[in-house]
Amino acid sequence: MIVGLGTDIVEIVRIGQMIERHGELFLQRVYTEAEIQYCQTKRGAIEHYAGRWAAKEAVMKTLGTGFTKGVGWTDIEVANMKSGQPVINLTGGAGNVAKLLGIDEILITISHCKAYATATAIAMQHGLRRKDNA
């Protein structure tokens, strides 16, 4: 059962400007170490950072929290399967909210072009239980 849906779009240049302006401080505040390593190995690293930004925003929308209830940027990690398919790992506040909502999995798709990165997330509940909103 779908329990949440979120989508986001971001201008790639905006993320590039944030990285240029704030450097490592920005990267460490928003991305996990694994995400930073992944993006740095890619040609067009800025596009990959922007895609992950959009994915994190989309996931927050599925949780219905934004940055409240103790949910932080690095509580949401975008990893990749061997096939390249992105997957979401939740920890900390994001993991706690997902558990309260009965979310078992968050499906994610990420895309980018020259100017924009976008992501759509779908929060899934596989069991028959129903939880109140967190």
C-alpha positions as CSV (number, residue, x, y, z in Angstrom):
1,M,0.0,0.0,0.0
2,I,1.3,3.5,-0.8
3,V,1.4,5.6,2.3
4,G,3.3,8.6,1.0
5,L,4.4,10.3,-2.3
6,G,6.9,13.1,-2.7
7,T,8.6,14.8,-5.7
8,D,11.2,17.5,-5.9
9,I,13.0,19.5,-8.6
10,V,16.1,21.6,-8.1
11,E,18.3,23.7,-10.4
12,I,21.7,22.1,-10.7
13,V,23.4,25.5,-10.7
14,R,21.9,26.2,-7.3
15,I,23.6,23.1,-5.8
16,G,26.8,24.0,-7.6
17,Q,26.7,27.5,-6.0
18,M,26.1,26.1,-2.6
19,I,29.1,23.7,-2.9
20,E,31.3,26.5,-4.3
21,R,30.2,28.9,-1.5
22,H,30.3,26.6,1.5
23,G,32.5,23.7,0.3
24,E,33.1,20.7,2.6
25,L,30.8,22.2,5.3
26,F,27.8,22.1,3.0
27,L,28.7,18.6,1.7
28,Q,29.0,17.1,5.2
29,R,25.8,18.8,6.4
30,V,23.7,17.4,3.5
31,Y,25.4,14.2,2.3
32,T,26.7,11.1,4.0
33,E,30.3,10.1,3.5
34,A,29.2,7.3,1.1
35,E,27.2,9.8,-1.0
36,I,30.1,12.2,-1.2
37,Q,32.4,9.4,-2.3
38,Y,29.9,8.2,-4.9
39,C,29.3,11.7,-6.4
40,Q,33.1,12.5,-6.5
41,T,33.7,9.4,-8.7
42,K,31.2,10.5,-11.3
43,R,31.7,12.8,-14.2
44,G,29.3,15.6,-13.6
45,A,29.5,15.3,-9.8
46,I,27.3,18.4,-9.4
47,E,24.4,16.7,-11.3
48,H,24.7,13.7,-9.0
49,Y,24.7,15.9,-5.8
50,A,21.7,17.7,-7.2
51,G,19.9,14.5,-7.9
52,R,20.5,13.3,-4.3
53,W,19.3,16.6,-3.0
54,A,16.1,16.2,-4.9
55,A,15.8,12.6,-3.7
56,K,16.2,13.7,0.0
57,E,13.6,16.4,-0.4
58,A,11.2,14.0,-2.1
59,V,11.7,11.4,0.7
60,M,11.0,14.1,3.4
61,K,7.7,14.8,1.6
62,T,6.7,11.1,1.8
63,L,7.4,11.2,5.5
64,G,5.4,14.4,5.9
65,T,8.0,16.0,8.1
66,G,10.3,18.3,6.3
67,F,13.1,19.1,8.7
68,T,10.9,18.7,11.8
69,K,10.6,15.8,14.2
70,G,14.4,15.3,14.3
71,V,14.8,14.5,10.6
72,G,18.1,15.7,9.2
73,W,19.7,15.6,5.8
74,T,22.1,12.7,6.5
75,D,19.3,10.6,8.0
76,I,18.3,10.0,4.4
77,E,21.0,8.3,2.3
78,V,20.7,7.6,-1.4
79,A,22.7,4.4,-2.3
80,N,22.8,2.4,-5.4
81,M,22.3,-1.3,-6.2
82,K,24.9,-3.0,-8.4
83,S,22.6,-2.3,-11.3
84,G,22.8,1.4,-10.6
85,Q,19.2,1.6,-9.4
86,P,19.0,4.1,-6.5
87,V,17.8,2.9,-3.1
88,I,17.0,4.8,0.1
89,N,18.5,4.0,3.5
90,L,16.9,5.7,6.5
91,T,18.5,6.3,9.9
92,G,18.0,8.5,12.9
93,G,14.9,10.7,12.9
94,A,13.9,9.7,9.4
95,G,14.1,6.0,10.3
96,N,12.1,6.7,13.4
97,V,9.3,8.5,11.6
98,A,9.2,5.8,8.9
99,K,8.8,3.2,11.6
100,L,6.0,5.1,13.2
101,L,4.2,5.4,9.9
102,G,4.7,1.7,9.2
103,I,6.8,2.4,6.1
104,D,8.7,-0.7,5.0
105,E,10.3,0.7,1.9
106,I,10.8,3.9,-0.1
107,L,11.0,3.6,-3.8
108,I,13.0,6.4,-5.6
109,T,13.7,7.5,-9.1
110,I,16.1,10.3,-9.9
111,S,16.7,12.1,-13.2
112,H,18.6,15.1,-14.4
113,C,19.3,17.1,-17.5
114,K,21.6,20.0,-18.1
115,A,19.7,22.5,-15.9
116,Y,17.5,20.5,-13.4
117,A,17.5,17.4,-11.3
118,T,14.3,15.8,-10.2
119,A,13.3,12.9,-8.0
120,T,10.1,11.1,-7.0
121,A,9.7,8.9,-3.9
122,I,6.9,6.5,-3.0
123,A,6.7,5.3,0.6
124,M,5.3,1.7,0.8
125,Q,3.8,-0.3,3.5
126,H,3.9,-4.0,2.7
127,G,2.0,-5.3,5.8
128,L,-1.7,-5.1,6.6
129,R,-1.2,-2.8,9.6
130,R,-2.2,0.9,9.5
131,K,-0.5,3.5,11.7
132,D,-1.6,7.0,12.7
133,N,0.5,9.8,11.3
134,A,3.6,10.6,13.2
